[in-house]
């Protein structure tokens, strides 16, 4: 009985950890895309 409860807690915490890790990955990707967009805008402005 205790093994089942402990196993469920482990699965629950690993799931929570995976959700937050995925969110962190999205935040990093968003920052990278913002940087690329800012660089593109500067280059486009210099061409005009």
C-alpha positions in Angstrom: 0.0 0.0 0.0 2.7 2.4 1.0 4.7 1.6 -2.2 1.7 2.6 -4.3 1.3 5.9 -2.5 5.0 6.7 -2.8 5.0 5.7 -6.4 2.0 8.0 -7.1 3.8 10.9 -5.4 6.9 10.4 -7.4 4.9 10.4 -10.7 3.0 13.5 -9.6 6.2 15.4 -8.8 8.0 14.3 -12.0 4.9 15.5 -14.0 5.0 18.9 -12.2 8.7 19.2 -12.9 8.2 18.4 -16.6 5.5 21.0 -16.9 7.7 23.7 -15.4 10.7 22.6 -17.5 8.7 22.9 -20.7 7.6 26.4 -19.7 11.2 27.4 -19.1 12.1 26.1 -22.6 9.3 28.2 -24.1 10.5 31.3 -22.3 14.0 30.8 -23.6 12.7 30.2 -27.1 10.6 33.4 -26.8 13.6 35.4 -25.7 15.7 34.1 -28.6 12.9 35.0 -31.1 12.6 38.5 -29.7 16.3 39.0 -30.1 16.2 37.8 -33.7 13.2 40.1 -34.4 15.0 43.1 -32.8 18.1 42.4 -35.0 16.0 42.1 -38.1 14.3 45.4 -37.4 17.6 47.2 -37.0 19.0 45.7 -40.2 15.8 46.6 -42.1 16.0 50.2 -40.8 19.6 50.5 -41.9 18.7 49.4 -45.5 16.2 52.2 -45.9 
